[in-house]
Amino acid sequence: MKILATGCMHSDSRLAEELAKRAKKEGVELVLICGDLTRSNTSTEGLIGPFKKLGLDVALVPGNHEPPAVADFLAEAYDIKNLHGSSLKIGEVGFFGCGAANIGIHRIEDTESYLLFYRGFKGIKDASKKIMVSHIPPSGTLMEKLVPGSGSDAVRNAIEKFQPDLMFCSHLHEAEGIEENIGKTRVINVGRKGKILEI
């Protein structure tokens, strides 16, 4: 299956249109949005519709620019999956996640983040391929070195404990496109431009 992972759209409906067209052209089956759909909880208009209009499935986590309630609202309104403390299984591929961040407007403490990752992981622990979705990157990474103190110990601990095959995040615009490994897990900051992968 092909997926498009993106994040930090910040209410840019034109970007959503471009990403949707690219996903459709490339034969993407699932779009993962790693939070910050809005900027300071502004409009969500035109952010999910372009993907659904083209028949694409969508799963997301909230960022630190919108509360989890916005992700819940979008999930219900568009019949998509909110992975914040939850999971999704498609064939043998399992997705689990936690959004928000340990800084910013819609702050979430690391202890709560870890519990939400754990809750999501339980739903896909038997999947042969596991993909973790976060808004914020793990601590102790090259990404975090660009903006010291911006990573999350909870994200890193979840990666080390659950050992997903892939982990997607965004949050740090400066780190867009950076890839690194934590053990067997490939960690990718997908950023606004997004990344298409075949699983």
QUIWO-V485063 format. One record per helix or strand of 3 or more residues. SS is the DSSP state (H for helix, E for strand). FROM is the first residue (numbers start at 1). TO is the last residue. If there is no record, write none. Layout:
ss & from & to
SS & FROM & TO
SS & FROM & TO
This chain:
ss & from & to
E & 2 & 6
H & 13 & 25
E & 30 & 34
H & 49 & 53
E & 57 & 61
H & 68 & 78
E & 87 & 90
E & 93 & 98
H & 110 & 122
E & 129 & 134
H & 142 & 146
H & 153 & 162
E & 166 & 169
H & 173 & 175
E & 179 & 182
E & 185 & 189
E & 195 & 198
